[in-house]
Amino acid sequence: MLTLTEKLIAAKPFLKWAGGKNQLLDEIEQRLPNELRSGEIDTYVEPFVGGGAVFFYIAQKYKSIKHFYLFDINEDLVVCYNAVKHNVNSFIAQLKELEEEFLGKTKLAQKKFYYAIRDEFNSDRSPAKLTFLNKTCYNGLYRVNRKDQFNVPFGYYKNPTICDADNLIGVSEILQRAEIICSDFEECEYYSTDRTFMYFDPPYRPLSPTAGFTSYSKEDFNEKDQIRLAEFCRRINSKGAKFLLSNSDPKNENPRDYFFDNQYSGFKIDTVKATRAINCIGAGRGAINELIITNY
């Protein structure tokens, strides 16, 4: 059942992405800065765009924002976003062709077709093939090895929707308002002013040494990067920018783990309930705590 916040979204994320924020939109909406509601903020920056749930929500609800800057270090993701932005009709045609060929096969043939497309994608990095793999792979993961090869296995879905043309057209219209950049999050500091709101959704800090999976890109986002991000948040705070950041709550596993309390000391840290989005065991997908950190 859709939440009230989700019902306000006409165009929604076209990719499934680890840590997608659809389920937390209501919690995030409650914590958006007053300056965004009043129209004083005119620039939105998302340094880890991923599936883009928060971007799509804010872009459709808060019309006073004039500038949108979406960053991600994942080149495949950025190329895919730009393909939908600039060439949506061609993108839909390619994806529809893949969908029709896939759905017309037996399950065994679908599996073989999936691995053939995966091999092709690792050679040509086609955005339409990436989207096809995203809709048909295990749990909608994006994961690559150290050679930057996509290596997620087949997903065994009964009847997946691979090409939602109407949504893709809506997504393309919204993306016309955004600049989409392949870069490390620190490159967005240029846009941090007192009229900027930044939403950070980094790769989550693993709850335990074995809880994480690698990798969203060929470079891991490690503990040093988490610290670097906290330092970056302090820099943009000093420039007057507002930020909201979500991350895992280490106290789910260790009540004495004060990593985020220490890194974000002086900022507001809230604990909210979320559902594990990725777990190979269904029973491991129950409610857990996550953190929402703001500087206002």
HELIX and SHEET records of a PDB file:
HELIX    1   1 LEU A    4  LYS A    7  1                                   4    
HELIX    2   2 ASN A   22  LEU A   24  5                                   3    
HELIX    3   3 LEU A   25  GLN A   30  1                                   6    
HELIX    4   4 ASN A   34  SER A   38  1                                   5    
HELIX    5   5 ALA A   53  LYS A   61  1                                   9    
HELIX    6   6 GLU A   75  HIS A   86  1                                  12    
HELIX    7   7 VAL A   88  LEU A  103  1                                  16    
HELIX    8   8 LYS A  107  ASP A  124  1                                  18    
HELIX    9   9 PRO A  127  THR A  136  1                                  10    
HELIX   10  10 TYR A  138  GLY A  140  5                                   3    
HELIX   11  11 ALA A  165  LEU A  175  1                                  11    
HELIX   12  12 PHE A  185  TYR A  191  5                                   7    
HELIX   13  13 GLU A  223  SER A  238  1                                  16    
HELIX   14  14 PRO A  250  ASN A  252  5                                   3    
HELIX   15  15 PHE A  259  GLN A  263  1                                   5    
HELIX   16  16 GLY A  282  GLY A  284  5                                   3    
SHEET    1   A 7 ALA A 178  CYS A 182  0                                        
SHEET    2   A 7 HIS A  67  ASP A  72  1                                        
SHEET    3   A 7 THR A  43  GLU A  46  1                                        
SHEET    4   A 7 THR A 196  PHE A 200  1                                        
SHEET    5   A 7 LYS A 242  SER A 248  1                                        
SHEET    6   A 7 ALA A 287  THR A 294 -1                                        
SHEET    7   A 7 LYS A 268  THR A 275 -1                                        
END                                                                             
